[in-house]
Amino acid sequence: MKQRTLSRPVTIKGNALHTGEAVTLTLKPAPVNHGVVFKRIDLSGAPEIQPRVDHVTDLVRATTIQSGHAKIHTCEHVLSALSGCGVDNVLVEMNASEPPIMDGSARPFVNLIIEGEPVEQDREREYYTLDAPVSVARGNSSIIALPHDGLKISCTSADDRGIHTQHLSLSIDPDTFVSQIAPARTFTIYEDIEELLKLGKIRGGSLDCAVVIKGDKIMSKEPLRFKDEFVRHKILDIIGDVSLLGLPLKAHIVATRPGHAINAELTKVLFERLQEQRKRGGARRKGALRPTPAMDVETLDIRSILDVLPHRYPFVMIDRVVEVKGDEELVAIKNVTFNEPYFNGHFPGNPVMPGVLQLEAMAQAAGVLIVRWNGWVPRPAFFMSADKVKFRRPVRPGDQLRIHAKLTKVRNNKIALATVTCTVDGQVVSSADVMITIVDEADLD
């Protein structure tokens, strides 16, 4: 199965459910292995956010992801539509913090995707195929994921009173998703509305975008689209939340009374298993030749650095990463010794580390960061340019170069801008703004 993107940009406008803000959302085509990326064009620097479970920050009646100061609330319907329609690579531009709720289902986003005309790309899609059962439980809710060749979801939805208990089991493919899942609207219990308003939620809610259950009565602007519309929407949410794994999933999910919190728990367990397999080299993207570190790693030794970067002796300019701060910042060290080969000629009797190699050390630290940004999937990082380069004092044998790198902007998950500062014994010795790009190893030829 090939990866897919859209043929053209497409736009939809509406109001958000929880913030009530007016928002414009645009889906744009993206290259292979780009994945789904949200971009907040209303914020300074237009920050981008990858929808991954390790970026989830809030799960109260919606799924919220955050990277740095940028957040995306209620992303599950958009993600469900993209996943259900088999769209792998797309840039989701938004001028607010939450997608429009539209009619409370994923159907408007499916229609938008169809308008954008999905097209195959020249790279195979990678799946995460579950190889052993996984289960999570929370109160009276539970989810089990079983090995299966494809995505199948069996779901039981019920409220505390047992009035609206529904069950449905479906194998999920684009045709089934579009016709059987996408039209199902979000719903809530009437008695929960006041508490949600106190929490600052559903400020844009109305019967135009949700079904309200009051006792044994259904409050809706139109008749139910399915007699079991509630369980279908629960399946819709599961598809969106499980897409935070970062890869399409092959498994049979059996869910009882699911919600965003327990959906995220399952996805987190799957994510950790995926990262462990990648660390062992057992699950890699096509073209990736090296194992990858765990997502929550805080340091990297030289072996891990060699797994992440393509450089080798005598051009490895960082010896260790001593601190990883999320996706955007790290501290690395370079131990400068008299055995460095360049000291033979730079300079005899007065050894000084060349400024260009200090700059290369800065670029390699930024290279580690952009690979980290992409989930440690190892792709060669290339040094593109440098600006505001300054050398303040000599670096000599015996010094330890401490390299602090911070991403300031990432474009399409491939091109990164970073500010890097090098210090020795707490004193700044050099600094620069560098630009790095990563490419697929298959494209190097």
SULSULKA-V76128 format. One record per residue. N is the residue number from 1. RES is the residue in one letter. SS is DSSP state (@ for helix, = for strand, . for the rest). OMEGA is omega in whole degrees, 0 to 359 (999 if undefined). Layout:
# SULSULKA-V76128
N|RES|SS|OMEGA / N|RES|SS|OMEGA
This chain:
# SULSULKA-V76128
1|M|.|181 / 2|K|=|171 / 3|Q|=|181 / 4|R|=|172 / 5|T|=|178 / 6|L|=|178 / 7|S|.|185 / 8|R|.|175 / 9|P|.|178 / 10|V|=|189 / 11|T|=|176 / 12|I|=|181 / 13|K|=|177 / 14|G|=|179 / 15|N|=|181 / 16|A|.|182 / 17|L|.|189 / 18|H|.|180 / 19|T|.|183 / 20|G|.|183 / 21|E|.|169 / 22|A|=|186 / 23|V|=|172 / 24|T|=|181 / 25|L|=|179 / 26|T|=|173 / 27|L|=|182 / 28|K|=|176 / 29|P|=|180 / 30|A|.|183 / 31|P|.|180 / 32|V|.|179 / 33|N|.|177 / 34|H|.|184 / 35|G|.|174 / 36|V|=|180 / 37|V|=|174 / 38|F|=|180 / 39|K|=|179 / 40|R|=|183 / 41|I|.|178 / 42|D|.|182 / 43|L|.|179 / 44|S|.|181 / 45|G|.|180 / 46|A|.|184 / 47|P|.|179 / 48|E|=|183 / 49|I|=|173 / 50|Q|=|178 / 51|P|.|178 / 52|R|.|185 / 53|V|@|177 / 54|D|@|174 / 55|H|@|182 / 56|V|=|181 / 57|T|=|183 / 58|D|=|183 / 59|L|.|179 / 60|V|.|178 / 61|R|.|178 / 62|A|.|177 / 63|T|.|180 / 64|T|=|175 / 65|I|=|183 / 66|Q|=|171 / 67|S|=|186 / 68|G|.|180 / 69|H|.|184 / 70|A|=|179 / 71|K|=|169 / 72|I|=|178 / 73|H|=|170 / 74|T|.|182 / 75|C|.|192 / 76|E|@|181 / 77|H|@|177 / 78|V|@|180 / 79|L|@|179 / 80|S|@|180 / 81|A|@|181 / 82|L|@|179 / 83|S|@|182 / 84|G|@|179 / 85|C|.|178 / 86|G|.|176 / 87|V|.|186 / 88|D|.|190 / 89|N|.|181 / 90|V|=|173 / 91|L|=|182 / 92|V|=|180 / 93|E|=|180 / 94|M|=|177 / 95|N|.|176 / 96|A|.|188 / 97|S|.|186 / 98|E|=|177 / 99|P|.|175 / 100|P|.|182 / 101|I|.|181 / 102|M|.|182 / 103|D|.|178 / 104|G|.|178 / 105|S|.|175 / 106|A|.|185 / 107|R|@|178 / 108|P|@|179 / 109|F|@|174 / 110|V|@|178 / 111|N|@|178 / 112|L|@|179 / 113|I|@|179 / 114|I|@|177 / 115|E|@|180 / 116|G|.|177 / 117|E|.|177 / 118|P|=|183 / 119|V|=|178 / 120|E|=|177 / 121|Q|=|188 / 122|D|=|178 / 123|R|=|180 / 124|E|=|175 / 125|R|.|175 / 126|E|.|178 / 127|Y|=|165 / 128|Y|=|181 / 129|T|=|182 / 130|L|.|183 / 131|D|.|179 / 132|A|.|181 / 133|P|.|177 / 134|V|=|179 / 135|S|=|174 / 136|V|=|180 / 137|A|=|179 / 138|R|=|182 / 139|G|.|179 / 140|N|.|177 / 141|S|=|178 / 142|S|=|174 / 143|I|=|175 / 144|I|=|174 / 145|A|=|184 / 146|L|=|176 / 147|P|.|182 / 148|H|.|179 / 149|D|.|185 / 150|G|.|177 / 151|L|=|176 / 152|K|=|180 / 153|I|=|173 / 154|S|=|190 / 155|C|=|171 / 156|T|=|179 / 157|S|=|180 / 158|A|.|172 / 159|D|.|185 / 160|D|.|183 / 161|R|.|180 / 162|G|.|183 / 163|I|.|187 / 164|H|.|178 / 165|T|.|181 / 166|Q|=|178 / 167|H|=|178 / 168|L|=|176 / 169|S|=|183 / 170|L|=|165 / 171|S|=|189 / 172|I|.|169 / 173|D|.|184 / 174|P|@|181 / 175|D|@|179 / 176|T|@|180 / 177|F|@|184 / 178|V|@|186 / 179|S|@|190 / 180|Q|@|185 / 181|I|@|187 / 182|A|.|183 / 183|P|.|186 / 184|A|.|185 / 185|R|.|175 / 186|T|.|183 / 187|F|=|178 / 188|T|=|175 / 189|I|=|184 / 190|Y|@|183 / 191|E|@|181 / 192|D|@|189 / 193|I|@|182 / 194|E|@|180 / 195|E|@|178 / 196|L|@|178 / 197|L|@|177 / 198|K|@|179 / 199|L|.|181 / 200|G|.|181 / 201|K|.|174 / 202|I|.|178 / 203|R|.|176 / 204|G|.|184 / 205|G|.|175 / 206|S|.|177 / 207|L|.|175 / 208|D|.|187 / 209|C|.|179 / 210|A|.|172 / 211|V|=|180 / 212|V|=|179 / 213|I|=|178 / 214|K|=|185 / 215|G|.|177 / 216|D|.|181 / 217|K|=|178 / 218|I|=|177 / 219|M|=|185 / 220|S|.|178 / 221|K|.|180 / 222|E|.|178 / 223|P|.|176 / 224|L|.|181 / 225|R|.|173 / 226|F|.|177 / 227|K|.|177 / 228|D|.|185 / 229|E|@|184 / 230|F|@|181 / 231|V|@|177 / 232|R|@|177 / 233|H|@|175 / 234|K|@|177 / 235|I|@|176 / 236|L|@|180 / 237|D|@|179 / 238|I|@|180 / 239|I|@|179 / 240|G|@|182 / 241|D|@|180 / 242|V|@|177 / 243|S|@|175 / 244|L|@|172 / 245|L|@|180 / 246|G|.|176 / 247|L|.|172 / 248|P|=|186 / 249|L|=|168 / 250|K|=|182 / 251|A|=|171 / 252|H|=|181 / 253|I|=|178 / 254|V|=|188 / 255|A|=|174 / 256|T|=|182 / 257|R|.|181 / 258|P|.|174 / 259|G|.|185 / 260|H|@|183 / 261|A|@|182 / 262|I|@|173 / 263|N|@|181 / 264|A|@|178 / 265|E|@|178 / 266|L|@|182 / 267|T|@|178 / 268|K|@|178 / 269|V|@|178 / 270|L|@|180 / 271|F|@|180 / 272|E|@|177 / 273|R|@|178 / 274|L|@|181 / 275|Q|@|178 / 276|E|@|177 / 277|Q|@|178 / 278|R|@|179 / 279|K|@|178 / 280|R|.|181 / 281|G|.|184 / 282|G|.|179 / 283|A|.|185 / 284|R|.|171 / 285|R|.|177 / 286|K|.|181 / 287|G|.|179 / 288|A|.|187 / 289|L|.|187 / 290|R|.|174 / 291|P|.|183 / 292|T|.|177 / 293|P|.|174 / 294|A|.|184 / 295|M|.|184 / 296|D|.|181 / 297|V|.|182 / 298|E|.|177 / 299|T|.|176 / 300|L|=|173 / 301|D|.|186 / 302|I|@|179 / 303|R|@|178 / 304|S|@|177 / 305|I|@|178 / 306|L|@|174 / 307|D|@|186 / 308|V|@|184 / 309|L|.|180 / 310|P|.|186 / 311|H|.|178 / 312|R|.|180 / 313|Y|.|5 / 314|P|.|189 / 315|F|.|173 / 316|V|.|189 / 317|M|.|169 / 318|I|.|183 / 319|D|.|184 / 320|R|=|168 / 321|V|=|187 / 322|V|=|180 / 323|E|=|173 / 324|V|=|183 / 325|K|=|181 / 326|G|.|182 / 327|D|.|198 / 328|E|.|188 / 329|E|=|174 / 330|L|=|174 / 331|V|=|179 / 332|A|=|178 / 333|I|=|172 / 334|K|=|178 / 335|N|=|184 / 336|V|.|180 / 337|T|.|180 / 338|F|.|180 / 339|N|.|178 / 340|E|.|186 / 341|P|@|184 / 342|Y|@|181 / 343|F|@|177 / 344|N|@|183 / 345|G|.|186 / 346|H|.|354 / 347|F|.|179 / 348|P|.|180 / 349|G|.|181 / 350|N|.|188 / 351|P|.|180 / 352|V|.|177 / 353|M|.|181 / 354|P|.|179 / 355|G|@|181 / 356|V|@|178 / 357|L|@|171 / 358|Q|@|178 / 359|L|@|177 / 360|E|@|176 / 361|A|@|177 / 362|M|@|181 / 363|A|@|180 / 364|Q|@|176 / 365|A|@|177 / 366|A|@|177 / 367|G|@|176 / 368|V|@|181 / 369|L|@|182 / 370|I|@|174 / 371|V|@|176 / 372|R|@|179 / 373|W|@|182 / 374|N|.|175 / 375|G|.|178 / 376|W|.|175 / 377|V|.|191 / 378|P|.|173 / 379|R|.|183 / 380|P|.|178 / 381|A|=|182 / 382|F|=|178 / 383|F|=|184 / 384|M|=|183 / 385|S|=|177 / 386|A|=|179 / 387|D|=|178 / 388|K|=|181 / 389|V|=|180 / 390|K|=|174 / 391|F|=|191 / 392|R|.|180 / 393|R|.|182 / 394|P|.|172 / 395|V|.|189 / 396|R|.|176 / 397|P|.|183 / 398|G|.|178 / 399|D|.|170 / 400|Q|=|180 / 401|L|=|179 / 402|R|=|190 / 403|I|=|179 / 404|H|=|183 / 405|A|=|179 / 406|K|=|176 / 407|L|=|177 / 408|T|=|179 / 409|K|=|176 / 410|V|=|180 / 411|R|=|174 / 412|N|.|180 / 413|N|.|185 / 414|K|.|183 / 415|I|=|184 / 416|A|=|170 / 417|L|=|182 / 418|A|=|171 / 419|T|=|186 / 420|V|=|178 / 421|T|=|177 / 422|C|=|178 / 423|T|=|171 / 424|V|=|182 / 425|D|.|176 / 426|G|.|180 / 427|Q|=|179 / 428|V|=|179 / 429|V|=|179 / 430|S|=|179 / 431|S|=|179 / 432|A|=|166 / 433|D|=|185 / 434|V|=|175 / 435|M|=|183 / 436|I|=|172 / 437|T|=|175 / 438|I|=|180 / 439|V|.|174 / 440|D|.|181 / 441|E|@|179 / 442|A|@|180 / 443|D|@|185 / 444|L|.|180 / 445|D|.|999
